[in-house]
Amino acid sequence: MNILLRRIVDRLVRTGNLKVTGPNGATFQFGDGTGEFVHLRINTRHAERTITFHPTLAFPEAFMEGELDFLEGDVLSFLHLAYRNMGPTGSIDAAWARAIEGLRVAFRRLQQINTAGRAKRNVERHYDLSGELYRLFLDKDMQYSCAYFERPDMTLEEAQLAKKRHIAAKLRMKPGQNVLDIGSGWGGLGLYLAKSFDAEVLGVTLSTEQHAVATERARAEGLDDRVHFEIRDYRSLSERFDRIVSVGMFEHVGVNHYRAFFDKVATLLKPDGVMLLHSIGRAGPPTATNPFIRKHIFPGGYIPALSEVLPHIEKAGLFVTDVEILHLHYAETLKHWRERFMANLERAKDIYDERFCRMWEFYLSGSEAAFRWQDLMVFQIQLARANDAVPLTRDYIGKCEKALAMHEMAHGAVAERAPKTKRARKVSEKE
């Protein structure tokens, strides 16, 4: 290891048990020897040099390219060690690191100019990957967002179903309503709402791959008369809806476009309508997108602090009627995804290649680490145009969830479509 990198690591790793072998074969020990042992090897001088000056990007890139390997431990255990020392903000206490971070924050708006054309290109980079890849690690319904673990021992499938119940309950769904799903993914939530409440659903996405899968699912389940998926930017919509839901899409809007997003929602929502916004958020102050994530995983993406979101909701004339923070739910979701992905690693290599799989291993592990040991969380914001659109207390959420759960148990977890009026009546009466 070069002397500068050695000094940086020695200053950073005060607690933990880290061993680093450099490209010349020399090995150095860092930390106080506590915790899980991690031994990494830097294979090239190029990786050693770039990690010294830009670790947040160069370290994962070196792992991607095979210029860095773990001899003991793995990406997750290394990040746990690093975040124990860096704290929840994940910052390195060095003048050069603070300077780089300051520049990243200063230029973040330029990285988030998500016009309709650019937004579609950004979506294609991630969501138009092979659907077969996602099937290797997602639940059967292909929910690619934070699950809701009502109990710690829930399976991923159970927790994703609980998430859909939780969202439906907060939407205050009623039979026959029309629903807009902004960023509809592979269609699971829209199909769930249609089956559970006989809703008319329009799902919009910019992903060709997701649109094709969702459309085929609606046809196969006999719901294509009531559930429609379109490749369409939400900004082009003009219809009005009883309910609007958006799950895992707001992270792609960009801080420059928050005002336009909520202004549009206000025009699309009927006077007595309700919206549920489900998004990754940051418990700390605003910052910039991690450079590895921005470059390789989610170009144009940004995770906001609540302080950046709420002012734009107020300016749009919408009422915030409920806010819930899901703090470790996404860490548990990502743990399931990471373990499933690693169990299917050879198949993933057949679909893409070694470099891609190492990139995704770092992405899934790094994301889990950020939710578990840094300041990332998920927020659900319930919005309305009228102050009396939802009840005075939150009791209705649990009651609706229980009714839906009982109905699912009686009808095979809504796998089969029940008669329209009977299904809608039962759910409505039990609320």
N, C-alpha and C positions, 0 to 999 in steps of 0.2 A: 504494500500500500504506500502511496506517496505520503509525505509527511503532513501535507495540508489536510487530506482526507482523514488521516489517522487522528489528527488533533480535533477535527470536527466531530468524529464519532466518539472519541474519548470524552469530549465536552458534553455531548448529547446523552450518551448511555451511562447514567449514574447508577441506575438499578437494573437488574436483569442479568442474563448470562449469554453473552454474544461472543462468538468467535468468527473472525473474518480472515480468510486466506486470500492473499493477493495474487496477481498474475505471475509474480516471480516465485511463488511457493511459500513465501514467509507468512506466518500465521500470528495474529494478534488477538488478545483477549480483552473484552470490555465488560463493564458492569461490576456488580458486587457478588455475582455468582448465584443470585436468587432467581427463582422462577424457571420456566421451561427453557431448556438449552436450545440455542439456535446457532447453527454453523453454516455460513454462506461462503461461497467461493466466487471471487471476481476473476473471470477467465481472461480478460483482455485489458491492455493498457488503455484502449479507447474507452471502455466502460468505466474504468477507474477514473479517468480524467473527466468524463462528462458527469458522472455521479458527484464528483467534487464540487462542480459549479452549478448544477441544476438537478439536485437529487429527486425532487418530486416528479420530474418527467423522465430523467435518465435512468433512474433505478428500475421502474417498471419496463422501460424500453429495453434495458439490458437483459432483464429476465425474458422478455418476449423473444429477443434475438438469440438466446442461448449464450449470451456473454456473461451471465450470472446464474449460478445454480445453488440450491439449498442441499447441503450434505446432511444436515440434521434440521428438523423442523420444516416449516413451509411458509408460504406467504402470510397466512393468517397469524401464525405464531410470531413471525418477525414484526408484523405491524402492531401486534399486541405489545410487544416489548418496546417498540418505538413510541407508541402513544402513551404508555405508562410514563415515559420520560418527557414527552412533549406536552402532555396535557390535552384537554378536550378541544382546543383550537387547532391542534396539530401543527403548531408553528415552531420553527427553529430559531433559537435565541442567538442570532448572529446578524451583524450589520448588513452583510451582503444578502442574507435571506430576507431580511425586512425590506431591503431595497427592491428585490425582485417581486415580493408580494405587493409592495406599494404600486409598482408599475402594472402588475396584473389587475389590481383593483381599478386603477386609473383608466385602463383601456378596456374594461370588461364590456362597456356598452357597445363598442365597435365590434365585439365578438358576438353580439346578440341582436344584430339587425336582421330579424327573422321575417323578411317579406314573404309573401305567399310562395314565390318561386324558391327562395332559399329554404323556407321551412320544409317544402316537399323534398328537396335534395337532402336535407339533414335527416329526415325521416327514413329515406331510402337507405342511408348508410347503416342504419341499425335494424329497423323493423322489416326491411325487405330481404333480410337474410333468410336462409332456408327454414321453412316451417318445421322441417324434420329436426333441425338443431334445437329449436325451442321445445319440441316434444320430448327431448332427452331429459329435461330437468323441470319443466313446468308441471302443474297438476293436469288432470285430464281435461279440465275446462279451459286450459291455456290462459289462466289469469296471470298476467305479467305485471303485477303490482302487489303492494303490501297486503298480506293476509291478516286476518283478525283472530288472534289466539285467545278465545274465551277461556281455555284451559291449557296449561303448559304441555299436556300430553296429546294434544290434537295432532292428527296427521295433516299434511299440507292440504289435501283435498277437503278435509273437514274445516280447516281454518279459512280456506278461500270461499267455501260456501257460507261460512259465518260472516265473512266480509260482505258478501252480496246481501245477506239478510240485514246486516247493520246499515248498509247504505239505503236499502229499500225502506227500512223503518224511518230513517231520517228524512227521506223524501216525502213521507206522508202519502204514499201511493194510494190511489183509489181506483176502483175498477173502471176501465175504459178510457183512462187519461192518455194524452199523447206526450211522449217523452223524447227529448233530444239527448243523445249520448255523444259528447264531444271527445273525440279520441277513442273510438269504440273498440280498438284492438281486434282480437279474434272473435268478438261478438258475444262472449259469454254473459256479460252483465245485461246487455240488451235483450238477449233471449230469456234470461231469468226473469226480468221484469215483465216481459210479454206473457210468459207462461204463468207467472204467479198472480198477475193482476189484469190479464187480458188487455194489456196496454198496447197502444200503437207506438212503435219505436222507430225513430230515425237515428241511425248511427253514422257519424261522419269520421273519416280517417284519410290520411294522406299516403297510407301504405298500400301498395298494390297487392302485396302478399297477404296482408291481413284482411283486406277487403274480399279477396277471392275465397279465403277460408271461411270468413263470417257469412258471406252470401250463400255458400254451399251448405253451411250448417243450418241456416234458416230454411233453405229448401228441403234438406233432409228431415228436419223436424216438423215439416208442414206448417211453418210459421211465416213463410214468405209473403203471405197476404197481409201480415200485420207488422213485420219487422223488415226494414229496408236499410241496407248499408250502401253508402255512397262515398266515392273518392272526391272529397270536397273540403275546402277550407271553411272553417266555421265563420269566417268574416264575410263569406258570400251569402249566408243564409238570411232569409227575410220572414220566414214563417214564425208563428208564435206558439209557445208550448206551455202545457200545464206544469211540466217538470223538466229540469235540466240536470244532467249529471256529467261530471268530468273526472275521470280517475286516471292519474298518471300521465296526463297530457300537459298540465300547467307548467311543468318543469321545462317544456320546450317552447313556451311562449316568449320568454326573454323579458328582462326588466324594462326595456324600452317600450314594450307593447302592453303592459298591465292595464293602463288606463283604457286603451282601445278594447281589450278583452272584456273588462267589466261593463263598459258602456254598451258593448254588443249584447252581453248577457241581459242587461236591463231592458233592451229593446225586444229581445226574443222571448222573455218571460212574461206570461200573462199576469194581469194585476194581482191575482190571488195565487200565483205560482211560487214554487219552491225550487231552489237549486242546492245541490251538494257538490262541493269542490274538494277532491281528495288529492293531495299533493305531498311530495317530499318537501320538507322545510328545514330551516336551520334555527336551532335554539339560541345561537349566538348572534352577533351583529353581522351585517352584510359583508360579503367578501367576494372573491372571484372563483370561478369554476376550476376545480383541480385540472392542471394542464394535461395530464394523461387522459382523464375522462373526456375533456373537451376535444383533444386531438384524435383519439382512437375510438371512443365509445359513443359519446353523445355530442357531436358538433352542434354548436348553437344552444346547448342546454345550459340551464342555470337554476340553482337551488336557492330560493329566496328565504330571507328572514321574514317573520310575520310583520315586522315594522315596515317592510317594503310593500306588503300586499294590502293591508287594511286601509291605508289612506286612499287608495284607488277605488276600493269598494265604497267608501264614504262618498267620494266625488261622483260616483255613478248613481247615487241615490238609492242604493240597496241597503237593506237592513241585515246586519249580522245577527242571526237568531240563535246560533250555537257554534261553539268552537271546541273541538276535542283534539288532544294531542295523543298520538299513538307512539310511545317512546321506544320500546324495544321490539315491537311487533315486526318491523321490517328486518331487524337483525335475525330474528328467528326464521322469517321467510327466506332470507338469503342463505342461512345455514342449510335449509332444506335444498335450495337450488344448487348451492356449491357442492354438497355431498352427492346429489344426483348427477350433476355434471361430471364430477370426478369419477363416479362409478361407471359412467358411459364415455370415458375419455377416448378410448380407442375408436368408438363409433364416431365421435365428434371429429377425430383426426381424419377419418375416412371421408367425412362430408367436406371438411376444409383442410387444414394442415396443422403441423406442430406449432408453428408460430402463432396461428390464430388461437389455438387452444391455450397456449401459455398466456396470451393476451386476455382471454376470457377468464382464465383461472385467476389472474391478478385483478381483473374487474370485479368478479364475484366476491373474492376474498377481501379486496379493498373496500368494497361497498359494505359488506358485513361488518368489517372493523370500524368503519366510519359511523355506523349506526350503534354499534355496541360500545365503543370507547371514545367517540368524538361527539360533536354536537348536532348530528343529523337526527331528524325525527320525521314523522308524518303528521300533517294536520288535516282535519276535516272541518271545513267551514260550511255551515248551513246558511243560505242566503234567501231573502224574500223581498218582494217589492212592497208588501204590506206588513206592518208591525204585528198584526194579529193572525198571520198566516199559519202559525204553529201554536200548540198549546202552551199554557203558562209554565208547566213543569216538563221534565224530560221522561216522565214515567211511560209515556206512549212508546218510546223507543224499545224498551225491554218487552212490553206487552206485544208489540208487533213482531219482534224477533221470536218470541215464544210461539206465537200463533203460526208463523211461517215454518218454524222448526217442526211443530206438530203436524202441519200439513205435509211437509216434505217426508216425514217418517211414514205417514199414511199413504203417500203416493210415490214412494221410491225416489226421494230427493229431487222432485220435479223432473224426473227423467222422462216421464211420459206426459203428454198433453191431456189434461182433463177437459170435460165439457165446459164451455165458456162461462155460462151464467153460474153454474154450480161452483166452479173454482173461485170465481171472483167474489161470490156471495159469502163463501166460507171464510176467506181471508178477511174480508171487510167486517163481518160480524164479530170475529174474534179480536179485532183491534179494540 
